[in-house]
């Protein structure tokens, strides 16, 4: 049984929770696969077919099945448990990536075969990110510590999606691009095996044995989930647009393509700093209040980036925009966890994850229709306006719902979630004695194209 936390919990306190380092490390090993796979598949298919059109089509199919089937796969994990659902999913995914690597190892592979294998692989992408966030919620009981755990999770994911493409770049110097696809399969297989072997994951109870309908999303919970999903979609749309806008900005001012990577790295760095600071603050306002405000900050920063006179000011403005990304996504995951019915935590997180990734793809496609037709300053303003609209959707009617589900403050100062009508407070599995009490995705998160497009969030 978890014990109440004392004092202000730190990031070190998160990692001192029994089994936390082992479980989190295994999850990150598997999630590194998602930082590698997109670029590896793109390069491998391009090399195998000699066609950028085929490579783009294969990636679109792979990404679509990964993203849009994520809630369904997460529901299987909730219903049957990580060991019964996540492990077979990961092993099948790894085997299909191995098949794709073998098929694309040498030139001349039939595009139809590559597309079919990519669709099959995308369909069973294991939701390691949402599952890890659900495990965080089971490991810890204090909301402040859960906020730090989610922030740590988000920042670590940023590092994975920055380092993943660098690893691919180093690997293709000594091996064909298909080797990156094979490595991605090995990572997700090994990481998932270690993850489900952790006692923290082994003790997670599936919802399949409960009474029918108990784990289903009730209308009230579904309405509450609209807020984090709307903001996550807005963040994804805005970030998907930023990648292309930065490229257009560099070309318009005759900079080399290499500067684009530095500007997007500033976006990632800003997000990491913002995520760490967000997790370290003992917020007095609820997640329902903070979420739209963070989206507003992102929108205003992106609109201001369009007024940048040069590359230096653009980089600074983009870094400021990144400062709101990880906090917004972390808060969205926290709010989704708060509103999730018993037995549906992984699925709730997966909806946020899907919104980020789908929004990122849609944002890139939509802004591509505007670039060249409108001034870049207007395009940046449009990308910021999307985040502002998401903030409005998130805040619409929020005061009444916040009053109904406002956190209660217990006698020892620990914030507790108000029980919904007919719902008792969620019971948690026993934690070994001495464990401190504690309480994304992703997209996943995600600030660059790799992270935002990943199904791990």
ZAMARGU-4260 file (C-alpha; in steps of 0.2 Angstrom, whole numbers, plus 5000, padded with zeros to 4 digits):
<rodrens>
0) 5000/5000/5000 | 5007/5017/4995 | 5011/5029/5009 | 5008/5048/5008 | 5022/5058/5001
5) 5031/5071/5013 | 5037/5088/5008 | 5039/5093/4990 | 5042/5078/4979 | 5057/5079/4967
10) 5061/5071/4950 | 5073/5060/4961 | 5059/5055/4971 | 5050/5048/4955 | 5065/5037/4951
15) 5066/5031/4969 | 5049/5023/4968 | 5051/5004/4969 | 5053/4997/4951 | 5052/5014/4943
20) 5069/5015/4936 | 5068/4997/4929 | 5051/4999/4922 | 5054/5017/4914 | 5071/5012/4907
25) 5063/4997/4898 | 5049/5007/4891 | 5062/5020/4885 | 5072/5007/4877 | 5057/5001/4867
30) 5051/5019/4863 | 5068/5023/4856 | 5062/5012/4841 | 5049/5025/4837 | 5063/5038/4836
35) 5072/5028/4823 | 5058/5019/4813 | 5051/5033/4803 | 5067/5040/4795 | 5073/5022/4793
40) 5058/5016/4784 | 5058/5032/4773 | 5076/5029/4768 | 5075/5010/4766 | 5060/5011/4754
45) 5067/5025/4744 | 5083/5015/4742 | 5073/4999/4737 | 5061/5007/4725 | 5071/5023/4719
50) 5055/5032/4721 | 5051/5046/4733 | 5032/5044/4729 | 5032/5026/4734 | 5042/5030/4750
55) 5029/5044/4754 | 5015/5032/4751 | 5022/5018/4761 | 5025/5030/4776 | 5008/5038/4775
60) 5000/5020/4776 | 5012/5015/4790 | 5008/5031/4800 | 4989/5031/4797 | 4987/5013/4803
65) 4999/5017/4818 | 4990/5033/4823 | 4972/5029/4820 | 4971/5012/4827 | 4981/5017/4843
70) 4965/5019/4854 | 4959/5002/4849 | 4976/4994/4853 | 4976/5003/4870 | 4959/4997/4874
75) 4966/4979/4872 | 4979/4983/4884 | 4967/4990/4896 | 4955/4975/4894 | 4968/4961/4894
80) 4983/4968/4903 | 5000/4973/4897 | 5007/4955/4897 | 4993/4947/4888 | 4990/4961/4875
85) 5006/4972/4874 | 5019/4958/4872 | 5011/4948/4858 | 5008/4965/4849 | 5026/4970/4851
90) 5033/4954/4845 | 5022/4954/4830 | 5027/4972/4826 | 5045/4967/4828 | 5043/4953/4816
95) 5035/4963/4803 | 5048/4976/4804 | 5061/4963/4802 | 5051/4957/4786 | 5051/4975/4780
100) 5069/4976/4783 | 5073/4960/4773 | 5061/4965/4759 | 5070/4982/4757 | 5088/4977/4760
105) 5092/4977/4741 | 5084/4987/4727 | 5070/4980/4717 | 5057/4976/4730 | 5039/4977/4724
110) 5030/4992/4730 | 5015/4983/4734 | 5024/4971/4745 | 5032/4985/4755 | 5016/4994/4757
115) 5007/4978/4763 | 5020/4974/4776 | 5020/4993/4782 | 5001/4993/4784 | 5002/4976/4794
120) 5016/4983/4805 | 5007/5000/4808 | 4992/4990/4813 | 5000/4982/4828 | 5012/4996/4834
125) 5012/4993/4853 | 5006/5008/4863 | 5021/5009/4875 | 5020/5027/4878 | 5001/5027/4884
130) 5005/5011/4894 | 5019/5018/4903 | 5009/5033/4908 | 4995/5022/4914 | 5008/5012/4924
135) 5015/5029/4932 | 4997/5032/4937 | 4996/5015/4946 | 5014/5016/4954 | 5010/5033/4962
140) 4996/5040/4972 | 5001/5058/4975 | 4996/5071/4961 | 5011/5081/4963 | 5023/5067/4960
145) 5012/5061/4946 | 5015/5078/4938 | 5034/5076/4939 | 5033/5058/4933 | 5023/5063/4917
150) 5035/5078/4915 | 5050/5067/4916 | 5042/5055/4904 | 5039/5069/4891 | 5056/5076/4892
155) 5064/5059/4891 | 5054/5056/4875 | 5060/5072/4868 | 5078/5066/4870 | 5073/5050/4861
160) 5066/5058/4846 | 5081/5070/4844 | 5094/5056/4846 | 5084/5043/4836 | 5087/5052/4819
165) 5106/5055/4824 | 5108/5036/4827 | 5100/5032/4810 | 5112/5045/4802 | 5127/5036/4810
170) 5120/5018/4806 | 5118/5022/4787 | 5137/5026/4786 | 5141/5008/4789 | 5125/4998/4784
175) 5110/4999/4772 | 5095/5010/4778 | 5085/4994/4781 | 5097/4990/4795 | 5089/5004/4804
180) 5072/4996/4802 | 5078/4980/4809 | 5086/4989/4824 | 5069/4997/4827 | 5061/4980/4828
185) 5075/4973/4840 | 5073/4988/4851 | 5054/4987/4853 | 5055/4968/4856 | 5068/4969/4869
190) 5061/4984/4877 | 5044/4977/4878 | 5050/4960/4885 | 5059/4969/4899 | 5044/4981/4902
195) 5031/4967/4905 | 5043/4958/4916 | 5044/4972/4928 | 5034/4968/4944 | 5026/4986/4942
200) 5018/4980/4926 | 5015/4962/4931 | 5004/4969/4945 | 4993/4980/4934 | 4975/4972/4934
205) 4966/4970/4917 | 4948/4976/4916 | 4942/4961/4906 | 4936/4952/4922 | 4925/4967/4928
210) 4907/4968/4925 | 4902/4973/4908 | 4901/4991/4904 | 4911/4996/4920 | 4927/5000/4910
215) 4917/5009/4896 | 4919/5027/4894 | 4903/5035/4901 | 4896/5051/4892 | 4902/5062/4906
220) 4920/5055/4905 | 4919/5056/4886 | 4914/5075/4887 | 4928/5078/4899 | 4940/5069/4888
225) 4936/5082/4874 | 4947/5095/4883 | 4964/5086/4883 | 4961/5079/4866 | 4956/5095/4858
230) 4972/5104/4865 | 4983/5089/4860 | 4976/5090/4842 | 4979/5109/4842 | 4996/5107/4848
235) 4999/5093/4835 | 4992/5104/4821 | 5002/5119/4826 | 5019/5109/4827 | 5016/5100/4811
240) 5014/5117/4802 | 5030/5124/4811 | 5041/5111/4802 | 5036/5116/4785 | 5036/5135/4789
245) 5054/5134/4796 | 5059/5126/4780 | 5050/5139/4770 | 5058/5153/4780 | 5075/5146/4777
250) 5073/5145/4759 | 5065/5162/4757 | 5081/5170/4765 | 5093/5158/4756 | 5099/5149/4771
255) 5105/5131/4769 | 5094/5116/4774 | 5106/5113/4789 | 5099/5128/4798 | 5082/5120/4799
260) 5088/5106/4810 | 5095/5119/4822 | 5079/5129/4823 | 5069/5113/4826 | 5082/5108/4839
265) 5078/5125/4848 | 5060/5120/4848 | 5064/5103/4856 | 5076/5112/4869 | 5062/5124/4873
270) 5050/5110/4876 | 5062/5100/4887 | 5065/5116/4898 | 5047/5120/4899 | 5043/5102/4903
275) 5056/5101/4917 | 5050/5118/4925 | 5032/5113/4923 | 5035/5097/4933 | 5044/5106/4946
280) 5031/5119/4950 | 5018/5115/4964 | 5003/5122/4954 | 4989/5129/4964 | 4977/5130/4949
285) 4969/5114/4942 | 4974/5105/4926 | 4958/5111/4918 | 4963/5129/4921 | 4981/5127/4915
290) 4978/5118/4899 | 4969/5131/4889 | 4981/5144/4896 | 4996/5134/4890 | 4988/5132/4872
295) 4986/5151/4872 | 5004/5154/4876 | 5009/5142/4862 | 4998/5151/4849 | 5004/5168/4854
300) 5022/5163/4853 | 5019/5155/4835 | 5010/5170/4829 | 5025/5181/4835 | 5037/5170/4826
305) 5030/5175/4810 | 5036/5193/4813 | 5054/5188/4816 | 5065/5198/4804 | 5079/5185/4804
310) 5085/5168/4808 | 5091/5172/4826 | 5075/5180/4831 | 5065/5166/4823 | 5075/5153/4833
315) 5072/5162/4849 | 5053/5164/4845 | 5052/5145/4841 | 5061/5141/4857 | 5048/5151/4866
320) 5034/5142/4858 | 5042/5125/4862 | 5042/5131/4881 | 5023/5128/4881 | 5023/5111/4871
325) 5029/5098/4884 | 5019/5107/4898 | 5003/5107/4887 | 5005/5089/4883 | 5009/5084/4900
330) 4994/5093/4907 | 4983/5085/4894 | 4989/5068/4899 | 4986/5072/4917 | 4968/5078/4914
335) 4965/5063/4903 | 4970/5052/4917 | 4959/5061/4930 | 4944/5059/4919 | 4947/5041/4914
340) 4935/5028/4920 | 4942/5013/4930 | 4951/5001/4918 | 4952/5014/4904 | 4968/5024/4908
345) 4978/5017/4894 | 4965/5020/4881 | 4962/5038/4888 | 4980/5042/4886 | 4980/5034/4868
350) 4966/5046/4863 | 4978/5061/4868 | 4992/5052/4859 | 4982/5050/4843 | 4976/5068/4843
355) 4994/5074/4844 | 5000/5063/4830 | 4985/5065/4818 | 4986/5084/4821 | 5004/5084/4816
360) 5001/5075/4800 | 4986/5086/4796 | 4995/5102/4801 | 5009/5098/4788 | 4997/5094/4774
365) 4986/5110/4778 | 5000/5122/4779 | 5007/5115/4763 | 4992/5122/4754 | 4995/5139/4761
370) 5014/5141/4759 | 5017/5150/4743 | 4999/5157/4742 | 5000/5168/4758 | 5015/5178/4766
375) 5024/5167/4779 | 5019/5179/4793 | 5001/5175/4789 | 5005/5156/4789 | 5013/5157/4806
380) 4998/5167/4812 | 4987/5153/4806 | 4997/5140/4815 | 4995/5150/4831 | 4977/5153/4828
385) 4974/5134/4828 | 4981/5133/4846 | 4970/5147/4851 | 4955/5139/4844 | 4960/5123/4853
390) 4961/5133/4869 | 4944/5140/4867 | 4937/5123/4864 | 4946/5116/4879 | 4939/5131/4890
395) 4921/5130/4884 | 4910/5126/4898 | 4925/5122/4909 | 4920/5132/4924 | 4904/5121/4927
400) 4913/5105/4924 | 4928/5110/4935 | 4916/5114/4949 | 4908/5097/4948 | 4925/5088/4947
405) 4936/5099/4957 | 4950/5091/4967 | 4947/5090/4986 | 4961/5094/4998 | 4962/5081/5011
410) 4967/5084/5029 | 4985/5080/5025 | 4985/5092/5010 | 4985/5078/4997 | 4974/5083/4983
415) 4961/5070/4979 | 4949/5068/4964 | 4931/5070/4968 | 4921/5054/4965 | 4909/5054/4951
420) 4891/5049/4955 | 4891/5031/4959 | 4910/5030/4958 | 4922/5026/4972 | 4939/5032/4972
425) 4950/5021/4961 | 4959/5007/4971 | 4977/5004/4967 | 4987/4989/4967 | 4998/4986/4983
430) 5015/4994/4982 | 5029/4987/4992 | 5032/4995/5009 | 5043/5010/5009 | 5037/5016/4992
435) 5033/5035/4991 | 5015/5040/4985 | 5015/5047/4968 | 5003/5052/4955 | 5012/5056/4886
440) 5012/5052/4878 | 5015/5053/4861 | 5019/5061/4853 | 5024/5062/4854 | 5029/5074/4861
445) 5034/5080/4853 | 5041/5095/4844 | 5049/5089/4829 | 5043/5079/4814 | 5049/5063/4822
450) 5041/5065/4838 | 5025/5072/4833 | 5023/5058/4821 | 5027/5044/4832 | 5013/5032/4839
455) 5022/5030/4855 | 5015/5045/4863
</rodrens>
